[in-house]
Amino acid sequence: MEVVIVPDAQAGGRLVADAIARLLRRKPDALLGVATGSTPLPVYQALTGLVRSGEADVARARIAQLDEYVGLPAGHPESYRAVVLREVVEPLGLDPAAFLGPDGSAADVQAACEEYDRALKDAGGVDLQLLGIGTDGHIGFNEPCSSLASRTRIKTLTEQTRVDNARFFEDDIAQVPHHVITQGIGTILEARHLVLLATGENKAEAVAQSVEGPVASLVPASALQLHPHATVVVDEAAASKLKLAGYFRATWAAKPDWQGI
């Protein structure tokens, strides 16, 4: 696992966007796993800037959704499909047909989970999966004590996660669904490159436990320690509880530019 400490969210966004652009130069039809929420927005904004300046070509890129609410009506503005279309697909000028995602409104939710897991495999697997982290250490919607071998499945959200997400629903927790479809931790770990982005002091404890603590289902993001190519990008605030912050800074400063992240 590589930990990169950046000055702020915008610097983190540029760093990750550059990594995506580099990947697309090597593999123009790469399958990019995207996350929702406020944390990855600087990545999508920076990548859009690279596309507009001609420094990145996304013409053949494909997008894969990490998770989806269960029970929201089709076209609901806070469904994750709508959010990804609005924040990623449309700004980048991608063909919506290049977008893979689970069906949260399916009559048979379990079948929809299994179908999406197969679809990711049939597409050749995710090349780079962008992840956020919850204040309790969850990734995707794999809440604490999720199996580290789990596949795409339905999960019940914790009260804290619903509270955290209420800001997207007019600060009304009653509007936040109780259930989601999420890629499981085992599914996530199959991506070729995992990039976790965390900003803000409220994520510092979760970052420290995930990076420096034991691998444990109680902190789902700690599973990234098992991955051969995992990068954790954090701003100064999110890095504030890392005991090895000095070491992480030194290793990043000594890394050759050509190696990227």
C-alpha positions in Angstrom: 0.0 0.0 0.0 1.2 3.5 -0.9 0.1 6.5 1.1 0.4 9.9 -0.6 -0.2 13.0 1.6 -1.2 16.1 -0.5 -1.8 19.7 0.6 -5.6 19.8 0.0 -8.5 18.2 -1.9 -7.7 19.9 -5.1 -4.2 18.6 -5.2 -5.5 15.1 -4.5 -8.0 15.4 -7.3 -5.2 16.5 -9.8 -3.0 13.6 -8.7 -5.7 11.0 -9.2 -6.8 12.6 -12.5 -3.3 12.4 -13.8 -3.1 8.7 -12.9 -6.3 8.1 -14.8 -5.0 10.0 -17.8 -1.8 7.9 -17.7 -3.9 4.7 -17.5 -6.0 5.8 -20.5 -2.8 6.4 -22.6 -1.8 2.8 -21.9 -5.3 1.3 -22.2 -7.8 3.7 -24.0 -10.8 1.4 -23.2 -10.0 1.1 -19.5 -12.9 0.3 -17.2 -12.9 3.0 -14.5 -14.7 2.3 -11.2 -16.2 5.5 -9.8 -17.5 6.5 -6.4 -20.1 9.1 -5.5 -20.2 11.7 -2.7 -18.3 15.0 -2.3 -14.8 13.6 -1.9 -14.2 12.4 -5.5 -15.6 15.5 -7.1 -12.1 17.2 -7.4 -11.0 14.1 -9.4 -13.8 14.4 -11.9 -13.3 18.1 -12.2 -9.6 17.8 -12.8 -10.1 15.0 -15.3 -12.6 17.0 -17.2 -10.1 19.8 -17.4 -7.5 17.4 -18.8 -10.0 16.2 -21.4 -10.8 19.7 -22.5 -7.1 20.6 -22.7 -6.3 17.5 -24.8 -4.2 15.9 -22.1 -6.5 13.0 -21.6 -8.6 11.0 -24.1 -11.7 9.3 -22.7 -13.4 8.5 -26.0 -13.2 4.8 -25.4 -13.2 4.8 -21.6 -15.9 2.8 -19.7 -17.4 3.6 -16.3 -18.5 1.2 -13.6 -20.6 2.1 -10.6 -19.6 1.1 -7.1 -23.0 1.0 -5.5 -26.6 2.0 -5.7 -29.6 2.8 -3.4 -32.4 0.2 -3.4 -35.9 1.5 -3.9 -35.4 4.9 -5.3 -37.6 5.5 -8.4 -35.9 5.5 -11.8 -34.5 8.9 -12.5 -34.4 10.0 -8.9 -31.8 12.8 -8.8 -30.0 11.2 -5.8 -29.8 7.7 -7.3 -26.2 6.9 -7.8 -26.8 6.3 -11.5 -28.2 9.8 -11.9 -25.3 11.2 -9.8 -22.6 9.4 -11.9 -24.3 10.5 -15.2 -24.4 14.1 -13.9 -21.0 14.3 -12.3 -18.9 12.0 -14.5 -20.4 10.8 -17.7 -21.9 14.1 -19.0 -19.0 16.4 -18.1 -16.5 14.0 -19.7 -18.7 13.6 -22.8 -18.9 9.8 -22.4 -21.5 7.7 -24.2 -24.0 6.6 -21.6 -23.8 3.1 -23.2 -20.3 2.9 -21.8 -21.7 3.0 -18.2 -22.2 -0.2 -16.1 -24.3 -0.1 -13.0 -26.6 -2.3 -10.8 -30.3 -1.9 -11.0 -31.5 -0.7 -7.6 -35.1 -0.7 -8.7 -35.2 -4.4 -9.8 -38.0 -6.6 -8.6 -35.4 -9.3 -7.7 -32.6 -7.4 -6.0 -30.5 -10.4 -5.3 -30.6 -11.4 -9.0 -29.6 -7.8 -9.9 -26.6 -8.1 -7.5 -25.4 -11.4 -9.1 -26.0 -10.0 -12.6 -23.8 -6.9 -11.9 -21.0 -9.0 -10.5 -21.0 -11.1 -13.7 -21.2 -8.0 -15.8 -18.0 -6.6 -14.3 -16.2 -9.9 -15.0 -17.6 -10.0 -18.6 -16.3 -6.5 -19.1 -12.8 -7.6 -18.3 -12.7 -6.3 -14.7 -12.1 -2.9 -13.3 -8.8 -1.3 -14.2 -8.8 1.5 -11.6 -11.4 1.7 -8.8 -11.8 5.0 -7.0 -12.9 4.7 -3.4 -14.0 7.0 -0.6 -14.0 6.0 3.0 -16.7 6.4 5.6 -16.1 7.8 9.1 -16.5 4.2 10.3 -14.0 2.8 7.7 -16.5 1.5 5.2 -15.8 1.4 1.5 -18.6 1.2 -1.0 -21.4 0.4 1.3 -19.5 -2.4 3.0 -20.3 -1.5 6.6 -18.2 -2.6 9.5 -18.1 -6.4 9.9 -18.7 -7.0 6.2 -17.0 -10.1 5.0 -13.6 -9.4 3.4 -14.6 -12.0 0.7 -18.0 -10.6 0.0 -19.4 -10.2 -3.5 -21.9 -7.7 -4.9 -24.9 -7.8 -2.7 -27.7 -6.0 -0.8 -26.6 -4.3 2.5 -28.5 -2.5 5.2 -27.0 1.0 6.0 -26.0 1.9 9.5 -27.7 4.8 11.2 -24.4 6.8 11.0 -24.1 6.3 7.3 -27.7 7.4 6.8 -27.0 10.5 8.9 -23.9 11.2 6.9 -25.8 11.0 3.6 -28.8 13.0 4.7 -27.1 16.1 3.3 -27.9 14.8 -0.2 -31.6 14.4 0.7 -32.4 17.9 2.0 -30.9 17.0 5.4 -33.9 14.7 5.9 -32.8 11.3 7.1 -36.3 9.9 6.5 -35.6 10.2 2.7 -32.4 8.2 2.9 -33.0 4.6 1.9 -32.2 1.8 4.3 -30.8 -0.6 1.8 -28.2 -0.5 -1.1 -26.6 -2.7 -3.6 -22.8 -2.5 -3.3 -19.8 -4.2 -4.7 -18.5 -6.5 -2.0 -15.0 -6.2 -0.6 -14.0 -9.3 -2.5 -15.4 -7.8 -5.7 -13.6 -4.5 -5.0 -10.3 -6.3 -4.4 -10.4 -7.7 -7.9 -9.8 -4.3 -9.5 -6.2 -4.0 -10.8 -5.6 -0.7 -9.0 -7.4 0.7 -6.0 -7.2 4.4 -5.2 -8.8 5.6 -1.9 -9.2 9.3 -1.6 -9.9 10.9 1.9 -10.1 14.5 2.9 -11.0 16.2 6.1 -10.2 15.7 9.8 -13.4 13.7 10.3 -11.8 10.9 8.2 -8.4 10.9 10.0 -9.3 8.1 12.5 -10.7 5.8 9.8 -7.7 6.4 7.6 -5.2 5.6 10.4 -7.0 2.4 11.3 -7.2 1.3 7.7 -3.6 2.0 6.8 -1.8 1.3 10.1 -4.2 -0.9 12.0 -4.8 -4.7 11.6 -6.7 -6.1 8.7 -10.2 -6.6 10.2 -13.8 -6.7 9.0 -14.5 -4.1 11.7 -12.6 -1.6 9.5 -13.6 -2.7 5.9 -11.1 -0.3 4.2 -8.2 -2.2 6.0 -8.7 -4.8 3.3 -6.7 -2.6 0.9 -3.6 -3.8 2.8 -4.2 -7.1 1.0 -4.1 -5.6 -2.5 -1.0 -5.6 -4.6 -1.6 -2.1 -6.0 -3.5 0.1 -3.6 -2.9 3.9 -3.3 -4.3 6.0 -0.4 -4.4 9.7 -1.2 -5.1 12.0 1.8 -5.0 15.6 2.6 -3.2 17.0 5.6 -6.3 16.9 7.8 -7.1 13.3 6.9 -3.4 12.3 7.5 -3.3 13.9 10.9 -3.5 10.7 12.9 -1.0 8.7 10.9 2.0 7.6 13.0 4.1 7.0 9.9 3.3 10.2 8.1 6.9 11.2 8.0 7.9 7.9 6.3 5.0 8.3 3.8 6.2 11.8 2.9 9.8 10.6 2.4 8.9 7.6 0.2 6.7 9.8 -2.0 9.3 12.5 -2.3 11.9 9.9 -3.4 9.6 8.2 -5.9 10.6 8.5 -9.6 8.2 10.6 -11.6 7.9 8.0 -14.3 6.5 5.5 -11.8 3.3 7.4 -11.2 0.9 6.1 -8.6 
